[in-house]
Amino acid sequence: MMKRSLSLFAVLTLILASLCAAPAWAEGAGSWGQINQSLARSEDWQRFVADTSAFQLGGTEPLEGSEDLSVGDWGSYPSMDGSTVCVPLAMELARQWLDLPEEDLNGFVSFSTTPYAYDRLFNRQSNPMVTIASRGIMMDDTHPVDIVLGTGPNADERADAERLDAELVMVPVCYDAFVFLVNSENPVEGLTAEQIRSVYTGMTRDWAALGGEPGLIRAYQRPHGSGSQTAMEELVMDGYPLTAEENYISDGMADLIAQVGNYDNGRESIGYSYLYYVDALYKSGSLKVLSVDGVAPTPENLRSGAYPYTVYYYAVYVKGNENAARFTDWLTSDEGQRCVQQAGYIALRAVE
């Protein structure tokens, strides 16, 4: 049997992963550097997939130069990348279809964050760091990403896809809320959409104008290209110019959450994120989620559209990828939506 070879980076990744119960190679890299909560399956976890034969990994081939490591074929299971906020969803899908051990999931779900995931999808590139450590398997690093799970692409990314002749299919798979956060010490409980835009255009600079205590507003935001910044630019600002001091731009979502929740920032900070991220993926300090136009981001208000900044998470693939289309069809079925709910997301419809 001919042995397969991998890039040097992939080989090093696999070796490190195979030596670690929780792969150290992922710490601080990609999405795992933005998560500080345990994502282990719950004690009441259920398998909802009745027939797991439809989407399975293929076989393995020995890795050239090694007796213990091998290269895994993706088979009919789609290769994924995506946004940090969809890491638990991808983990749940791997549990349901592949029955992977918990200790393998944070090597198998190796998300690079939104802009990098879309770059790989458009350019037909692989996600090169996917491992099944307990079996000494590095997944084929020549297989292009099939599906991006996460927030939708921004205008620049949509233009890149068109330039590269990658016609995108974007299928909503669940709801979330794009939310605004303040420190719990801040007495403000809610803002209007107009007030939020006024803060982030620099027109309003003092909390006293918003019903709070006098003090300079520290309005944190994310870099252009991140999933949350896309929502801020296209959903919230809607053509109004964003302004920010350089020291109020947070490279990672975890950094923004830490800044707003930091005790030293007290009543001065405001920032934004996704409700699922704040509730399930990253805890830091004391935060308060604001209502917008008097509406709180509850599941009922998201499904009804009452909350003004209701968003979808999508399964995005390039038209013509039939396997990705079949998997996405399943994900929006009742069976798939039960998996979405079990992972803690707000399904497109409530299913029993």
C-alpha positions as CSV (number, residue, x, y, z in Angstrom):
1,M,0.0,0.0,0.0
2,M,1.3,3.4,-1.0
3,K,1.8,5.7,2.0
4,R,0.4,9.2,2.0
5,S,2.4,12.3,2.8
6,L,1.3,15.5,4.5
7,S,2.7,19.0,4.8
8,L,5.3,19.4,7.5
9,F,2.8,21.6,9.4
10,A,0.1,19.0,9.3
11,V,2.6,16.3,10.5
12,L,3.7,18.4,13.4
13,T,0.0,19.1,14.3
14,L,-0.8,15.4,14.2
15,I,2.1,14.5,16.4
16,L,1.3,17.1,19.0
17,A,-2.4,16.2,19.0
18,S,-1.6,12.5,19.4
19,L,0.4,13.3,22.6
20,C,-2.3,15.5,24.2
21,A,-5.7,14.6,25.7
22,A,-6.8,18.1,24.9
23,P,-4.6,19.2,21.9
24,A,-2.2,21.8,23.0
25,W,-1.6,22.9,19.4
26,A,-5.1,24.4,19.4
27,E,-4.7,26.5,22.5
28,G,-4.6,30.2,21.6
29,A,-5.1,29.4,17.9
30,G,-8.2,29.9,15.8
31,S,-11.5,29.6,17.6
32,W,-10.3,27.6,20.6
33,G,-8.4,30.7,21.8
34,Q,-11.7,32.5,22.1
35,I,-13.4,29.9,24.3
36,N,-13.0,29.4,28.0
37,Q,-16.0,27.2,28.9
38,S,-16.2,23.4,28.9
39,L,-18.1,22.1,25.9
40,A,-18.4,18.5,27.0
41,R,-21.6,16.7,26.2
42,S,-24.3,16.9,28.9
43,E,-25.3,14.0,31.0
44,D,-28.7,13.8,29.4
45,W,-27.3,13.9,25.8
46,Q,-29.3,11.9,23.3
47,R,-28.6,10.5,19.8
48,F,-31.2,11.8,17.4
49,V,-29.6,10.4,14.2
50,A,-31.4,7.2,13.5
51,D,-29.2,6.0,10.6
52,T,-25.6,7.1,10.7
53,S,-24.6,5.5,7.4
54,A,-25.4,8.6,5.2
55,F,-22.4,10.7,6.4
56,Q,-19.3,8.9,7.5
57,L,-15.6,9.3,7.2
58,G,-13.7,7.1,4.8
59,G,-10.7,4.9,5.3
60,T,-7.1,5.7,6.3
61,E,-3.7,5.3,4.7
62,P,-0.4,5.1,6.6
63,L,1.5,8.3,6.9
64,E,4.8,8.3,5.1
65,G,7.7,7.9,7.5
66,S,5.5,6.8,10.4
67,E,4.3,3.4,11.7
68,D,1.7,4.8,14.1
69,L,0.1,7.8,12.3
70,S,-2.2,7.8,9.3
71,V,-4.1,10.1,7.0
72,G,-7.9,10.0,7.0
73,D,-10.2,10.3,4.0
74,W,-13.3,12.5,4.5
75,G,-15.6,10.0,2.8
76,S,-19.2,11.3,2.8
77,Y,-18.8,13.5,5.9
78,P,-18.3,17.2,4.9
79,S,-15.1,19.0,5.9
80,M,-16.1,22.1,7.9
81,D,-14.6,25.4,9.1
82,G,-16.4,28.4,10.5
83,S,-17.1,31.0,13.2
84,T,-16.2,30.5,16.8
85,V,-19.8,30.7,17.8
86,C,-20.6,27.6,15.8
87,V,-17.9,25.4,17.4
88,P,-20.4,23.6,19.7
89,L,-22.7,22.9,16.8
90,A,-19.9,21.3,14.8
91,M,-19.0,19.2,17.9
92,E,-22.6,18.0,18.3
93,L,-22.7,17.0,14.6
94,A,-19.6,15.0,15.0
95,R,-21.0,13.3,18.1
96,Q,-24.2,12.4,16.3
97,W,-22.8,11.1,13.1
98,L,-19.3,9.9,13.9
99,D,-19.6,9.0,17.6
100,L,-16.1,10.5,18.3
101,P,-14.8,10.4,21.9
102,E,-15.1,13.7,23.7
103,E,-11.3,14.0,23.9
104,D,-11.1,14.0,20.1
105,L,-13.7,16.7,19.4
106,N,-11.5,19.8,19.9
107,G,-9.0,18.4,17.5
108,F,-11.6,17.4,15.0
109,V,-13.5,20.7,15.2
110,S,-10.6,23.0,14.2
111,F,-12.3,26.3,13.3
112,S,-10.1,29.1,12.1
113,T,-12.7,31.9,12.7
114,T,-15.0,33.6,10.2
115,P,-12.7,35.4,7.7
116,Y,-10.2,32.6,7.4
117,A,-13.0,30.0,7.0
118,Y,-14.5,31.9,4.1
119,D,-11.2,32.4,2.5
120,R,-10.7,28.6,2.5
121,L,-14.2,28.0,1.1
122,F,-13.9,30.5,-1.8
123,N,-10.4,29.4,-2.7
124,R,-11.2,25.6,-2.5
125,Q,-8.6,25.2,0.2
126,S,-8.5,22.7,3.0
127,N,-8.8,23.0,6.8
128,P,-5.3,21.6,7.4
129,M,-5.4,21.0,11.2
130,V,-8.2,18.5,11.7
131,T,-7.1,15.5,13.8
132,I,-8.6,12.4,15.5
133,A,-5.8,12.3,18.1
134,S,-6.7,9.0,19.9
135,R,-6.5,7.2,16.6
136,G,-3.4,9.0,15.4
137,I,-5.3,10.3,12.3
138,M,-4.8,13.6,10.5
139,M,-7.6,14.3,8.1
140,D,-6.6,14.7,4.5
141,D,-5.2,18.2,4.1
142,T,-5.8,18.3,0.4
143,H,-9.6,18.1,0.7
144,P,-11.2,21.5,0.3
145,V,-13.6,22.9,3.0
146,D,-17.1,21.8,2.1
147,I,-19.2,23.8,4.5
148,V,-18.7,27.0,6.6
149,L,-20.9,27.1,9.7
150,G,-21.3,30.6,11.1
151,T,-22.3,34.1,10.4
152,G,-22.8,35.2,6.9
153,P,-20.0,36.6,4.7
154,N,-19.5,40.4,4.6
155,A,-19.6,42.6,1.5
156,D,-15.9,42.1,0.8
157,E,-16.2,38.3,1.1
158,R,-19.2,38.2,-1.1
159,A,-17.2,40.1,-3.7
160,D,-14.3,37.7,-3.4
161,A,-16.6,34.8,-3.9
162,E,-18.0,36.3,-7.1
163,R,-14.5,37.1,-8.3
164,L,-13.5,33.5,-7.8
165,D,-16.6,32.2,-9.4
166,A,-17.8,30.6,-6.2
167,E,-21.6,30.9,-6.2
168,L,-22.6,30.7,-2.5
169,V,-25.6,28.8,-1.1
170,M,-26.5,30.2,2.3
171,V,-28.9,28.1,4.4
172,P,-30.1,29.4,7.8
173,V,-29.8,26.6,10.4
174,C,-30.6,28.5,13.7
175,Y,-31.3,31.9,15.3
176,D,-29.2,34.0,17.6
177,A,-29.2,37.6,18.8
178,F,-26.6,40.2,18.1
179,V,-26.5,41.9,21.5
180,F,-25.0,44.9,23.2
181,L,-23.2,44.5,26.4
182,V,-22.3,46.8,29.3
183,N,-20.7,46.2,32.6
184,S,-23.2,45.1,35.3
185,E,-22.2,48.2,37.3
186,N,-23.8,50.4,34.6
187,P,-27.4,51.4,35.5
188,V,-28.5,51.5,31.8
189,E,-30.8,48.6,31.0
190,G,-31.5,49.3,27.4
191,L,-30.9,51.5,24.4
192,T,-32.7,52.4,21.2
193,A,-31.2,51.5,17.8
194,E,-30.8,55.3,17.2
195,Q,-28.8,55.7,20.5
196,I,-26.5,52.8,19.6
197,R,-25.7,54.3,16.2
198,S,-25.1,57.7,17.9
199,V,-22.6,56.1,20.3
200,Y,-20.7,54.3,17.5
201,T,-20.6,57.3,15.2
202,G,-19.1,59.3,18.0
203,M,-22.1,61.7,18.2
204,T,-22.9,60.6,21.8
205,R,-19.9,60.4,24.1
206,D,-21.2,60.6,27.6
207,W,-23.4,58.1,29.5
208,A,-25.5,60.9,31.0
209,A,-27.1,61.4,27.6
210,L,-28.3,57.8,27.7
211,G,-29.8,57.8,31.1
212,G,-26.6,56.6,32.9
213,E,-24.2,58.3,35.2
214,P,-21.9,61.0,33.8
215,G,-18.8,59.5,32.3
216,L,-17.0,59.0,29.0
217,I,-18.3,56.1,26.9
218,R,-15.7,53.5,25.9
219,A,-17.3,51.9,22.8
220,Y,-15.4,48.7,22.0
221,Q,-15.7,47.1,18.5
222,R,-14.0,44.4,16.4
223,P,-11.8,44.5,13.3
224,H,-13.4,44.6,9.9
225,G,-13.9,41.1,8.6
226,S,-14.8,39.4,11.9
227,G,-18.3,37.9,12.1
228,S,-19.5,40.3,14.8
229,Q,-18.1,43.3,12.9
230,T,-20.0,42.3,9.8
231,A,-23.3,42.3,11.8
232,M,-22.4,45.7,13.3
233,E,-21.6,47.3,9.9
234,E,-24.4,45.8,7.9
235,L,-27.2,45.1,10.4
236,V,-26.8,47.9,13.0
237,M,-25.0,50.8,11.4
238,D,-26.7,50.4,8.0
239,G,-24.5,52.9,6.2
240,Y,-23.7,55.1,9.1
241,P,-19.9,55.5,9.6
242,L,-18.3,53.6,12.5
243,T,-15.7,55.6,14.4
244,A,-13.4,54.3,17.1
245,E,-10.2,55.0,18.9
246,E,-7.5,52.5,18.1
247,N,-7.3,51.2,21.7
248,Y,-11.0,50.4,21.6
249,I,-10.7,47.8,18.8
250,S,-10.5,44.3,20.2
251,D,-8.7,41.7,18.1
252,G,-10.7,38.8,19.5
253,M,-14.2,38.4,20.8
254,A,-12.7,37.1,24.1
255,D,-10.8,40.3,24.5
256,L,-13.9,42.5,23.9
257,I,-15.8,40.5,26.5
258,A,-13.0,40.8,29.0
259,Q,-12.7,44.5,28.4
260,V,-16.4,45.2,29.0
261,G,-16.7,42.9,31.9
262,N,-13.5,44.2,33.5
263,Y,-14.1,45.7,36.9
264,D,-11.7,48.6,36.2
265,N,-13.8,49.7,33.3
266,G,-16.9,50.0,35.5
267,R,-19.8,51.9,34.0
268,E,-17.9,53.2,31.0
269,S,-17.7,50.3,28.5
270,I,-20.1,49.1,25.8
271,G,-19.5,46.4,23.3
272,Y,-21.3,43.7,21.3
273,S,-21.3,40.0,20.6
274,Y,-23.7,37.2,20.0
275,L,-25.9,36.0,22.8
276,Y,-24.8,32.4,22.4
277,Y,-21.2,33.3,22.7
278,V,-21.8,35.3,25.9
279,D,-24.0,32.7,27.5
280,A,-22.1,29.5,26.5
281,L,-18.6,30.1,25.2
282,Y,-16.8,32.8,27.2
283,K,-17.3,34.0,30.7
284,S,-15.4,37.1,32.0
285,G,-16.3,39.5,34.7
286,S,-19.7,40.9,35.1
287,L,-21.8,41.7,32.0
288,K,-25.3,42.8,31.3
289,V,-27.2,42.3,28.0
290,L,-29.2,45.4,27.0
291,S,-32.6,45.4,25.5
292,V,-32.9,47.3,22.1
293,D,-35.9,49.5,21.4
294,G,-37.5,48.0,24.6
295,V,-37.2,44.4,23.4
296,A,-35.1,41.7,25.1
297,P,-33.4,39.0,23.0
298,T,-35.5,36.0,24.2
299,P,-36.1,33.0,22.0
300,E,-39.7,34.0,21.5
301,N,-38.6,37.5,20.4
302,L,-36.1,36.0,18.0
303,R,-38.5,33.6,16.3
304,S,-41.1,36.4,16.0
305,G,-38.6,38.9,14.7
306,A,-39.5,41.4,17.5
307,Y,-35.9,41.8,18.6
308,P,-34.4,44.1,16.0
309,Y,-31.0,42.5,15.7
310,T,-32.1,38.9,15.2
311,V,-29.5,36.9,13.1
312,Y,-29.1,33.5,11.6
313,Y,-26.2,31.2,11.7
314,Y,-25.8,29.6,8.3
315,A,-24.4,26.5,6.6
316,V,-22.7,28.0,3.6
317,Y,-21.3,26.0,0.6
318,V,-20.4,26.6,-3.0
319,K,-23.2,25.7,-5.4
320,G,-22.5,22.3,-7.1
321,N,-21.3,20.6,-3.9
322,E,-24.0,17.9,-3.8
323,N,-22.7,16.3,-0.6
324,A,-22.7,19.6,1.2
325,A,-26.2,20.2,-0.1
326,R,-27.4,16.9,1.2
327,F,-25.9,17.4,4.6
328,T,-27.4,20.9,4.9
329,D,-30.8,19.5,3.9
330,W,-30.5,17.1,6.8
331,L,-29.4,19.9,9.2
332,T,-32.7,21.8,8.5
333,S,-34.8,18.7,8.9
334,D,-36.6,17.9,12.2
335,E,-33.8,15.4,13.1
336,G,-31.1,18.0,12.4
337,Q,-33.0,20.7,14.3
338,R,-33.2,18.5,17.3
339,C,-29.4,18.3,17.2
340,V,-29.2,22.1,16.9
341,Q,-31.4,22.4,20.0
342,Q,-29.4,19.9,22.0
343,A,-26.2,22.0,21.3
344,G,-28.0,24.9,22.9
345,Y,-29.0,27.0,19.9
346,I,-32.4,28.4,19.0
347,A,-33.7,26.1,16.3
348,L,-35.5,27.5,13.3
349,R,-38.6,25.9,14.8
350,A,-39.2,24.2,18.1
351,V,-39.1,20.4,17.6
352,E,-39.9,17.7,20.2
